[in-house]
Structures are given as structure tokens and as C-alpha cells.
Amino acid sequence: MKLRATFSVQAFEATAYVALSAVIGIAAFCFLLPTLLVGTALLVVALAGLPLIVLAFAFSHLIARLERRRVAAVFGIDFPTRQLPRDGNVLNRALRWLGSRGAWLELTYALVALPFVGWIGSALVFFAWGAAIAMLSFPLWGLFADGAGVIFGANIGYLPSAVAHVAGGAGALYAAPWLARGVAAVQVAMARLLLEQGERERLTARVGALEETRAGMVAAADAERRRIERDLHDGAQQRLVALAMTLGRAKATEDPALARTLVGEAHGEAKEALVELRNLARGIHPAVLTDRGLDAAVSALAARCPIPVAVDVDLPHRASAHSEAIAYFVVAEALTNVAKHAQATRAWLTVEYLGDRLVVEILDNGRGGALATGIGINGLRDRVRAVDGDLHLSSPPGGGTTLRVELPCEP
């Protein structure tokens, strides 16, 4: 069992990781050092070297993102990614990034830590693997080597020398995978130390995200208020006005037959007004969502959709009220868009738990081409981000649309 653990897939993945670290480190060092030297020298000429310095920092950021992806792919360790400034003009964003602590840490990693640790680590690992292979194969080539029977200056003969070489090779072969794991672990720890966001950076990013989300939620709430006002004015209010006028005419007439006709019309108007008010209330917060949960609510939405919707809901327990409400509105908006704009003939709705997340996915076979920056999608994204959720949209032209939302599912 111990031997199997020694020569497992993880050991060879660690070896490949260390080897690739050396290659990337050499490439980064050979690019960054001359770029920074030339850029720094040209700074005295009307800041002519500033583009080269910005290029060096940008390259370091790409190396950092590549390293995070490598660590996640090989070891399954994911750590937060530093985000470049997104507000302001290009020059302002570049200058703010150059002055940030994260940019200098990434430059340090790409220029110093990765090259030198990668070189030293790969040298140790491949020395161990090379020594193991060379000594284990000594019986094949030792007969043709000068001084084959000499070890530490003593001539002990070929056979004892071969046994000693094979024993040493076996030890090196056993140690090489563990050495590769150890070096890889050191490199990962170094990468997390320099590339992972610090507590202050995380708090700053969180505050920025909350400010952006708050602004989006204010805009979404204002748009929702205007929609409700418009629906009330154009729908229920008009019907109630017509109802009042019809009842007034019925009250003023002295013809019993006409009065009965007018009262019948008023009764019909009252029922239509009730239907519109009920639909409006359902749009604000449907009663079925509160009483029977998300399963029944989204199933009702799918049943009312004019195109066929295959529904697959697997919810062993209810999520929080906020997450359920947001998931409901996401499904409602997505199915409305599918019916109005997608030109689809089929849609699929999936709602399930994945770990500690409530995942809602809506697919269609329509024309695609939906914009991730559209007003409707931005409104949904603001709703989702308000509870620390994530929204992903994939809509290639002609390839249908996939909308995926992940929400916290704490009850």
C-alpha cells in the first residue's frame, strides 16, 4: 500500500508540475528582466519606458493567473484571483494597478520566486529521478565503464559495486516521488503566499462588490417600482375606472333591462380587474412560492410558458427565502425571454443542490446571441450578487442559450 502511494498518479503530476514551473520560470525571467531594465532606463526620456513597465506587470499578472489555474488543475486548490481595476480610463487603471501591493507581489513571484525556486526544485527532483535510473541500470552499462568496481575510492569488485548501485538506485527511486511532492508543496505554498489575496485585499474587493451590487439593486428596485406603477396604471386602474363609470350609468338609468346589462358588464370588469391584480401580486411575490416552495412555483411558471419546458427539480429541502425568491424571478425572466426572443421550440429547466449551492439552469434550442451585458441580464445579475450568488450566461449565435445561476442554499 505504501509502495502504491509512493508511485501514484499524484507523484508524477507533482513531477510534471515542478518541471513546468522551471520552464515557465525561465521564460518569465528571460522576458521580464530585459523588459524592466530597458523600461526603467527609458523612463528618463519623457516616460518612454512606462509602456514597457506596464507590459512587464501585465505579463506578471498573466503568469499569476496561469499559476492559479495550474495549481487548481493539478492539486485542486483554488484561491481568489486578484482583479484588475475596472473603473476609470485605461491610464488611470494602469497607474492604480502599478501602485498596488498585489501587482508588486505578482512581479516578485514571476521575476524572482518562480524562476529560482523552479530551477532549484526541478534540479533536486530530476537529480533524484536521474540518479535512480542511472544506478538501477548500472548492471547494464557498468561493465563498460572505467572503475566500475570502485566506490568511495575503494576497489570492491564489480559484483559488490553493482549491488551497491542497485540498492542506492532503489532508495533514490523511492525518494524521488516524495521529493517531487515536497518541492511541489513548497511551490504551491509560495504561490499562495504571493498570489493569494490578503485579508485587506479581500475586504476591499468585497466592499467594492457590495457598493456595485447596492447601486445595481437600487436601480433594479426603481425599475421594478416603475413597472408596478405602469401595470397598475395601464391595467387594473383602467378597468376600475371603467367599472365605476359602468356602475354610474347603471345607477343613473331608469331602464331595468339596461341596468341589468350594465351591472353584468361591471361584473365582468371587476373579474378582469381581479385577474390583473392577482397576476401583478404573483409577479411581486407569488403565494405558491411561500406556501409550497420553489418546486411548485417554477413548475407553475413552466406550465404557463407557451413553449414546452422539461422540468427537473431535485430539492430535498428548502433554501432560504431570499434565495428561493431570486431563483423564482430568474426562472420567470428566463422563460419570458425564451418565449419572446429566443425563437426556441424547446426549453429545459433544472433546479438542484450542488454542495452548498442552489443551482438553477435554463437551456433552450433557440437562436442564441443573448448579450451578457443586456439590461435584463444585468438586473438578474444584481439580484443574484446581492446574496453572494453567481450568474453565467452562454449564448453563442445559433447555438441556443444557457443561463446558470448558483445561489447560497442555507435554510
Secondary structure, 3 states (H helix, E strand, C coil): CHHHHHCCHHHHHHHHHHHHHHHHHHHHHHHHHHHHHHHHHHCCCCCCCHHHHHHHHHHHHHHHHHHHHHHHHHHCCCCCCCCCCCCCCHHHHHHHHHCCHHHHHHHHHHHHHHHHHHHHHHHHHHHHHHHHHHHHCHHHHHHHCCCCCEECCEECCHHHHHHHHHHHHHHHHHHHHHHHHHHHHHHHHHHHHHHCCCHHHHHHHHHHHHHHHHHHHHHHHHHHHHHHHHHHHHHHHHHHHHHHHHHHHHHHCCCHHHHHHHHHHHHHHHHHHHHHHHHHHHHHCCHHHHHHCHHHHHHHHHHHCCCCEEEEEECCCCCCHHHHHHHHHHHHHHHHHHHHHCCCCCEEEEEEEECCEEEEEEEECCCCCCCCCCHHHHHHHHHHHCCCCEEEEECCCCCCEEEEEEEECCC
